[in-house]
Amino acid sequence: MKKFTLFCMAFLSALTSTFALADATRMEDIAHARAIQDVCHPHPEHDANQYIVGYGSLLEEASRQRTVPDAGVAVPVRVQGFRRAWIAQGSPTGFSTTFLGVSVDARSRMNAVLFSLPDESAISAMDRRENGYCRVKISAAQITALDQSPIQAGERWIYVNKPQNTAPPSRTYPIVQSYVDVFLSGCLEVGRAFQLEDFARECIVTTHGWSSHWVNDRIYPRRPFIYQPNAGAIDALLKRELPVRFRSIRIERTQQ
């Protein structure tokens, strides 16, 4: 009986050690994952005002507010040191696409918007939305407000492509018109709100990587204005600024 009791105690001790080791390993894995996450999405400074540079779908107010309903007013800006291009490869699950992204490039500049976020939970929500990108700090010296307003004090962030998600458009990952529509609707919206006549044009000419791998996935594209009120203005702008690429756009159903 004594031997059996000693055996049980030894077994329980070994089992406890195994669970403790597993817990420790799991905690190390969690800490490692958090460390990686912190590199890509660093913790914002406590009590500092937080701002995001929006250069793609975040140019459109409705798109911003789907993620952060109480985001601040978006101010039109020009940003130095970043190159906007069709380089953000989407998820490989199902039919995917290539989105807009940016890379660090001291010689490049682009137009965009700058808007505030109310708190850290809003930053977390934006990080989840932009999970294929890393949130990188940008200095006030790199930003010029196109409405002549001063750049407010605080931390300013821009979402930069992760290298593993960076690739040009292809037949499998094309540019899709529905995303182009959101991007250019935002550009037109900002241009109208701030009376910046060439803002939408600048969106196009400071975007690199326009490709013949481009599909029109609008619903009923022969009458697109039913679903996309800015369709006429967007198509006229694209036809004028990108005539060759515009003529090469395929109707989505031709891929089947």
C-alpha positions as CSV (number, residue, x, y, z in Angstrom):
1,M,0.0,0.0,0.0
2,K,2.8,2.3,0.9
3,K,4.6,1.6,-2.5
4,F,1.3,2.3,-4.3
5,T,0.9,5.6,-2.5
6,L,4.5,6.6,-3.3
7,F,3.8,5.6,-7.0
8,C,0.6,7.8,-7.1
9,M,2.5,10.8,-5.6
10,A,5.3,10.4,-8.1
11,F,2.8,10.1,-11.0
12,L,0.9,13.2,-9.9
13,S,4.1,15.2,-9.5
14,A,5.2,14.2,-13.0
15,L,1.8,15.1,-14.4
16,T,1.9,18.4,-12.6
17,S,5.3,19.2,-14.0
18,T,4.2,18.2,-17.5
19,F,1.2,20.6,-17.3
20,A,3.4,23.3,-15.9
21,L,5.9,22.9,-18.8
22,A,3.0,23.0,-21.3
23,D,1.6,26.1,-19.7
24,A,5.1,27.7,-19.7
25,T,5.6,26.8,-23.4
26,R,2.1,28.2,-24.2
27,M,2.9,31.4,-22.4
28,E,6.2,31.7,-24.2
29,D,4.4,31.2,-27.5
30,I,1.8,33.9,-26.6
31,A,4.6,36.3,-25.6
32,H,6.4,35.6,-28.8
33,A,3.3,36.2,-30.9
34,R,2.6,39.4,-29.0
35,A,6.2,40.6,-29.5
36,I,5.8,40.1,-33.3
37,Q,2.5,41.9,-33.2
38,D,4.0,44.8,-31.3
39,V,6.7,45.2,-34.0
40,C,4.0,45.5,-36.6
41,H,1.4,47.3,-34.5
42,P,3.3,49.2,-31.8
43,H,1.5,50.4,-28.7
44,P,0.5,54.1,-29.1
45,E,1.7,56.7,-26.6
46,H,-0.7,57.1,-23.6
47,D,-2.7,60.3,-23.8
48,A,-1.2,61.3,-27.2
49,N,-3.6,62.2,-30.0
50,Q,-3.7,59.5,-32.6
51,Y,-4.0,60.1,-36.4
52,I,-4.1,57.8,-39.4
53,V,-3.0,58.6,-43.0
54,G,-5.6,57.1,-45.3
55,Y,-4.5,56.5,-48.9
56,G,-6.7,53.8,-50.4
57,S,-10.2,52.8,-49.3
58,L,-9.8,54.9,-46.1
59,L,-10.1,58.0,-48.3
60,E,-13.9,57.3,-48.5
61,E,-15.9,58.5,-45.4
62,A,-18.3,55.6,-45.5
63,S,-15.5,53.1,-45.6
64,R,-13.7,54.7,-42.6
65,Q,-16.9,54.9,-40.6
66,R,-17.6,51.2,-41.1
67,T,-14.6,50.5,-39.0
68,V,-14.5,53.6,-36.7
69,P,-17.9,55.4,-36.7
70,D,-16.6,58.3,-34.7
71,A,-13.3,58.9,-36.6
72,G,-12.4,62.6,-36.9
73,V,-12.8,64.7,-40.0
74,A,-10.5,63.7,-42.8
75,V,-8.2,66.5,-43.9
76,P,-6.6,66.4,-47.4
77,V,-2.8,66.0,-47.2
78,R,0.2,65.4,-49.3
79,V,2.6,62.8,-47.9
80,Q,6.4,62.6,-48.7
81,G,8.5,59.5,-48.4
82,F,5.9,56.8,-49.4
83,R,5.0,55.2,-52.7
84,R,1.4,54.2,-53.3
85,A,1.0,51.2,-55.7
86,W,-1.1,48.2,-56.5
87,I,1.0,45.8,-54.5
88,A,-1.1,44.5,-51.6
89,Q,-2.0,40.9,-52.4
90,G,-5.2,39.7,-50.8
91,S,-6.0,36.4,-49.1
92,P,-5.5,33.3,-51.3
93,T,-8.9,32.0,-50.2
94,G,-11.4,32.0,-53.0
95,F,-11.4,34.7,-55.7
96,S,-8.9,37.3,-54.5
97,T,-7.6,40.7,-55.6
98,T,-4.7,43.1,-55.4
99,F,-5.3,46.1,-53.2
100,L,-3.5,49.4,-52.8
101,G,-0.5,49.5,-50.5
102,V,2.5,51.7,-49.8
103,S,6.2,51.2,-49.5
104,V,8.8,53.5,-48.0
105,D,10.5,55.6,-50.8
106,A,12.2,58.9,-50.0
107,R,11.7,60.2,-53.5
108,S,8.0,59.5,-53.7
109,R,4.9,61.5,-52.6
110,M,1.2,61.0,-52.8
111,N,-2.0,62.7,-51.7
112,A,-4.1,61.2,-49.0
113,V,-6.2,62.2,-45.9
114,L,-5.3,62.5,-42.3
115,F,-8.0,61.7,-39.6
116,S,-8.0,61.3,-35.9
117,L,-9.0,58.2,-33.9
118,P,-10.8,58.6,-30.6
119,D,-9.0,56.0,-28.5
120,E,-6.9,52.8,-28.4
121,S,-9.8,50.6,-29.1
122,A,-10.3,52.4,-32.4
123,I,-6.6,51.8,-33.3
124,S,-7.1,48.1,-32.5
125,A,-10.2,48.0,-34.8
126,M,-8.2,49.7,-37.6
127,D,-5.3,47.2,-37.0
128,R,-7.7,44.3,-37.4
129,R,-9.1,45.8,-40.6
130,E,-5.6,46.4,-42.0
131,N,-4.2,43.1,-40.9
132,G,-2.1,42.6,-44.0
133,Y,-0.1,45.8,-43.3
134,C,2.1,47.1,-40.5
135,R,1.3,50.4,-38.8
136,V,4.3,52.7,-39.1
137,K,4.9,56.1,-37.5
138,I,5.2,59.1,-39.8
139,S,6.6,62.5,-38.9
140,A,4.7,65.8,-39.1
141,A,7.5,67.0,-41.4
142,Q,6.4,64.5,-44.0
143,I,2.8,65.8,-44.1
144,T,1.5,68.9,-45.8
145,A,-2.2,69.8,-45.3
146,L,-3.8,70.8,-48.6
147,D,-6.4,73.0,-46.8
148,Q,-3.6,75.0,-45.2
149,S,-4.6,73.8,-41.7
150,P,-1.8,73.1,-39.2
151,I,-0.8,69.5,-38.5
152,Q,-1.9,68.8,-34.9
153,A,0.4,67.4,-32.2
154,G,0.2,63.7,-31.6
155,E,1.3,60.4,-33.2
156,R,0.6,59.9,-36.9
157,W,0.5,56.4,-38.5
158,I,0.4,54.9,-42.0
159,Y,-0.2,51.3,-43.0
160,V,2.7,49.9,-44.9
161,N,2.8,46.6,-46.8
162,K,4.2,43.5,-45.1
163,P,6.8,42.1,-47.5
164,Q,5.2,38.6,-47.6
165,N,1.9,40.2,-48.9
166,T,3.6,42.3,-51.6
167,A,3.2,41.5,-55.3
168,P,2.0,43.2,-58.4
169,P,-1.4,42.4,-59.9
170,S,-1.8,39.1,-61.8
171,R,-4.5,37.2,-63.5
172,T,-5.2,35.4,-60.2
173,Y,-4.9,38.6,-58.1
174,P,-6.2,41.3,-60.4
175,I,-7.2,44.9,-59.7
176,V,-11.0,45.0,-59.3
177,Q,-13.2,47.8,-60.3
178,S,-15.3,47.7,-57.1
179,Y,-12.2,48.6,-55.1
180,V,-11.1,51.2,-57.6
181,D,-14.6,52.7,-57.2
182,V,-14.2,53.0,-53.4
183,F,-10.7,54.5,-53.8
184,L,-11.7,57.1,-56.4
185,S,-15.1,57.8,-54.8
186,G,-13.1,58.9,-51.8
187,C,-10.8,61.0,-53.9
188,L,-13.8,62.7,-55.6
189,E,-15.5,63.2,-52.2
190,V,-12.4,64.9,-50.7
191,G,-11.9,67.0,-53.8
192,R,-15.5,68.3,-53.7
193,A,-15.5,68.9,-50.0
194,F,-12.4,71.0,-50.0
195,Q,-12.7,72.4,-53.5
196,L,-9.5,70.7,-54.7
197,E,-10.2,70.3,-58.4
198,D,-7.2,68.1,-59.2
199,F,-7.3,65.9,-56.0
200,A,-8.9,62.9,-57.8
201,R,-6.5,63.2,-60.7
202,E,-3.5,63.3,-58.3
203,C,-4.8,60.1,-56.7
204,I,-4.4,58.4,-60.1
205,V,-1.0,59.9,-61.1
206,T,0.6,59.2,-57.8
207,T,-0.5,55.6,-57.8
208,H,1.9,53.2,-59.4
209,G,1.3,49.7,-60.8
210,W,-1.9,50.2,-62.8
211,S,-2.1,46.9,-64.8
212,S,-3.9,45.1,-67.6
213,H,-4.8,42.6,-64.9
214,W,-8.0,44.5,-64.1
215,V,-11.5,43.2,-64.0
216,N,-14.9,45.1,-63.9
217,D,-16.8,43.4,-61.1
218,R,-19.5,46.0,-60.9
219,I,-23.0,44.7,-60.8
220,Y,-24.7,45.3,-64.2
221,P,-21.7,47.3,-65.5
222,R,-23.8,48.6,-68.5
223,R,-25.8,50.6,-66.0
224,P,-23.3,51.0,-63.1
225,F,-24.8,54.2,-61.8
226,I,-27.6,52.3,-60.2
227,Y,-25.1,50.8,-57.8
228,Q,-22.2,53.2,-58.0
229,P,-23.3,56.9,-58.2
230,N,-19.8,58.1,-59.1
231,A,-19.4,55.6,-61.9
232,G,-19.6,58.2,-64.7
233,A,-17.1,60.5,-63.0
234,I,-14.8,57.6,-62.2
235,D,-14.8,56.2,-65.7
236,A,-14.3,59.6,-67.3
237,L,-11.3,60.2,-65.0
238,L,-9.8,56.8,-65.7
239,K,-10.4,57.0,-69.5
240,R,-8.6,60.4,-69.5
241,E,-5.7,59.6,-67.3
242,L,-5.2,55.8,-68.1
243,P,-6.6,55.4,-71.6
244,V,-4.7,52.2,-72.5
245,R,-5.4,50.5,-69.1
246,F,-9.0,51.6,-69.2
247,R,-9.5,49.9,-72.6
248,S,-8.0,46.7,-71.4
249,I,-10.4,46.2,-68.4
250,R,-12.3,42.9,-68.6
251,I,-15.8,42.2,-67.6
252,E,-15.6,39.8,-64.6
253,R,-17.8,37.1,-66.1
254,T,-15.4,36.6,-69.1
255,Q,-13.0,34.8,-66.7
256,Q,-15.3,31.9,-66.1
